[in-house]
Amino acid sequence: MPEDTLFNTLENSNNNFYEILINNLTDAVHLMDHNLRILLVNAASKDLSGYSQSELIGNPCPKNILIPAGEQQLNLCNKDCPVQKTFKTGNIQHIKSYIRHKEGYLIPVMMKVIPIKEKDGKIIGAVEIFAETSPKVSLPQNPKDLERMQLLDPLTKLGNKQYIEMFLNSRLNDKKKYNFPFGVLFIDIDNMHNIIDNYGSVVGDKMIRMISHTLGNNIRLFEMVGRWSSKKLVVILFNVNATKLDLIANKLRLLVEQSNIRHYDKLLTTTISIGATLAHSTDSAETIINRTKKLSDQSKKTGKNRVSISA
């Protein structure tokens, strides 16, 4: 049959068909052998993770620098490994997880693991596919326009304090007119003074960028994260009630706790203390920020790495 001729030609030819195919996919692809060693990665893998092919190929998966993480502070390489499950059951695995970028921040992905079988059904390898699920737009305006209007923070490429105030006032006007619900998180990065004292301001800047990316990658389209001051960030979330606000705040807190930056042979981590509140129709930008600041201070005083919330 013509189909058989086509497949035989592709299998026997030297035109690198399969390599061309996977390198033109937009999702990251990793080919792994039965010993969980990465044999091949495609071009999209570097776009997603920041790691080059030479940094990944030949790396045993359990010790890999790319670490898929689950929703509940779970390193999937240490427990419930989806690749091991595929080898054990022969079934395709679909998992909502996160990939740690080379710069340490977490990117939400849909992870699929597909077994590679010989004709007799023996599993000889697996293909991991990571499809990024983070929003592609973090600011509703062109960052170059914001930079020209001096509304962009140069370190994080997020909106600055002035931009946050403008965005917040716009959302408060919408709430007064249409009663659209929204919530605000005021985020204080824990232990920044210790990090800077021990490792220097360059490492401190890397930590702030990493946390900003983790937050920005894990909010919805047209929600906002901005930099309020040196170690303080603000997130504005749409269409939330008190329960959902608490859930999202704690999810972001756990994601930052799992993120890290590499400094020589050390992985440096920190946490965030969050104040969370729903906007009221009587609020101004000043009152809502002051309320969340006090709640964030409360989180600091009661042990850090926690969320204090007020409806």
N, C-alpha and C positions, 0 to 999 in steps of 0.2 A: 504493500500500500504506500501511497505518497508520503503519509505521515511517518511511517517507519523509515523511509529513505531520508527524510529530513532529520529525524532524531539521530540516525546512524551517522549521517554526515557531520552533524554538530559534535557528536561524541568523539569522532575519529579525526576531526580537523584540528589544525594548529592555530586557529584564528582567535583563540582566547575568548570565545563567545560568552562563557559564563562569567569571566572576570569583567568583561565589558558590561554585561547585564547588571551585576550587583553594584558596580561603581556608578551606574546611572540611576540607582534607586535613591529616593530621598530619605528613607529610613536607614538607621545604622544597622549593619549586619555583621555578625561574628560567626565564624565557623569553628567548632570545637571538636576535639577528638574524645575518645572514651575516657581519657585521663584528665579531662577538663582543661586541656591546654588549647589556647587560641592559636589556630593555624592560619586564619585569614580574616582580615577586616576590610570593609569597603571605605570609599572616600567620605561618605556621609558620617561615618563613625567619628572622624576627627572634628567635623563640623559640630557634632553633638557634644562630644566629650572633651575636646581640646587636646587629646593624646594622639600622637602620630602612630602610623602602622608599626614602626620599629619599636615603639614603647609598649605595644600591646602584643604583637605576635610572639609566640613562644612563652608567654606568661601563663603560669598555672592559674586557673580561675580562682581558687580559694584565697590566693595571695595577691589577687589582681588589684591594681590601682583603681580600676573601675569597680565601684561597689554598689550593686543594686540594693536598695533599702525598702522595707515595707512601711505600711502606714503607722505601725505601732512600735517605733524604735527598734525595728528588727533588721539586722544585717542578713540579707537573704543568702549570702555566701556561707554563713556559719550555721544556719538552721533553715529547714524547709527549702533547700536549694531547688529552684525550678528545673535546672538542667538535670540534676540527680533524679528528680521525680520523673522526668521524661525518659531517662535511661532505664529507670525501674519499671515504669508502667507502659512505656511505648506511646503514651498519649501526648498530644499537643497541650502545652501550658499557656494560659493567658493570665497575666498578672499586672495589676496596676501598681507601679512602683516608682522609684526615683533613681536616677543615675548621678553619682557624684562627679562633677566636672573637675578638670585638672586644677582649676583655681579654687576648688573646695565647695562651691555652692551646689545645691541639689536641684535637679531638673526633673519634673514629672514626666513619666513615660508610660506607654502601654507596652509591656514586654511579652513577646511571644517566643516560645521555644518549640522547635519542630524537630522530631527525630529523623536521622538519616539511616535508612535500612538497606541491607543487601537483599538480593532476590529471595533468600530463604527467610527473611524477616529479622535477621540479626541486626541489632542497632550498633552502628559503628561510629556514630558521631551525632552532632546536633547543630542546628542553626539557631542563634539568638537574633531576634529582630527587636529593635527599640524604636518606637514611634513617639516622638515628642508630643506632649499634650499641653505644654505651657502656652499662654497667650502670646501672640506676636507683637501686640501693641501695648506698651507700658505707659505711654503718654498720649493724650488725645490730640496733641499738636506735634508738628515736626520739631525734633530736638534742635535742629539748626536754628529754627525761628525762636525757640525758647532761649537758646544761647545768645542770639542777637539781642533779645529783649532782657538779657541778664536774669533769666528765670530758671537757668539750669545749673545744678551743682556740678562743678568740673570734675570732682573725684568719682562720683557714682554715676554721673549722667542721668540722674533723677531730677525732678523738679525741686527747687530750693524752697526756703521758708516763705518767700514772697509768693511763689507759685502755689504752694499749699494753701495759703490764706485765700488767694483768689479762687482756687478750685473749691475750697470749703464754703466760701460765701456764695458761690454759684449753686452748690448743692443745697445750701440752706434756703436760698430763694425758691428753688424747685420744691422743697419740702413745704414751704409756706403756701405756695400756689396749688400744688397737686398732692401734698401729703405723701410724697415718695419717701419710704423709710431708708435710712442709711446709718451706718455705725462708723466709729473712729477708733483706731488703735494708736496709742502713743507708746513708742518702743524705745527703751533705754538699753544700750548694749552694756552688758555686765563686764566688769573687770578690765575695762579698756586702759585705765591708768597703769595697771600691773603689766599688761601686754606691752605698752609703749615703753615703760621703765625697763623691762627685761629684754625686749627685742628691738626697740626703736620705732620711730614714727612710720618708716616705710612698711614694716610688718603691720603696724596698726592700720594704715591705709588699706592694705590688702584684706585685712579682716573686715573692715567696714564695707569694702566693695563686695566681698564674698556674701556677707549677710544681706546687702541690698539686692544682689542677684537672686539669692534664695527666696526672699520675699516677693520680688517682682515676678519670678517664674511660677509662683504658686498662688496668685490671685487671678480673678476673672478679668476678661477683656473689659477695658474701660474703667475698671477700678484703679486705684492709684496708690503708689508708694512714693514718698518723697523724703528728702533729708531736711530735718528741722534745724539741727545744729550738729556740732562735731561728732557726737556719738548718740544722737537721738533721731529717730525716724518716725514718720506718720504714715499710716495706711488708712484709706477710706474705702469702705465696703458697702455695696448697694444691696437693697432688698433683703435685709436681715432683721430677725428679731433677736431677743436677748439670748435665746438658746443657741441659735446659729452663730451669733457673734462670738459667744464663748467657745464653740467648737472650732471655728476658723482660727481664732486667736491662739488656742492651744495647739492646733495643727501647725501653725507657723512657728510657734515656740519650739515644738519638737523637731521640726525640720532644721531650724538653726542649730539646735543642740547636736544634731547628727552631722552637720557640715563642718568643714575644717579647711585650714590652709597648711601647706607644707613649708617648713623653714629648715633647710638643710635636711637632716635625718629625723626631724620631729614633725608630728602632726599637731598643730595648735588648734584648740577649740575654745569656744566661749558660749555664753547663753544670753538670753534677753529677758528683761522684765517688762511686762506689758500692762498698760492701763487701757481698759475698753469701756466704751459707753455708746448708747444710742443717741442720735441727735433728737432734740426736742424742737417743737415749732417756735418756742420762745428763745432758743439759743442764738448766740452770735458766734463767730469764729473764735473770739477770745474766751467765751464761757466754756465752749466745748473743749478747747485745748487745755484750759486751766483744769477742768474736771478730769480729763484723761491724764494730765501730768501728775495730779495728786494721787490718782490710782496707780500710776506707774511707780511713784515714790513709795507707795504702800507695798507694792510687790517687791521692791528693793529691800525695804526694811524688814519684811517678813521672810527673807531667805533667798531672794533672787530667783530667776528661772521659773517664774509663775505669772499667772494672769489674775489681775484684780478687776472686777467688772461691776458697773453700775448701769442699770437700765434708765 
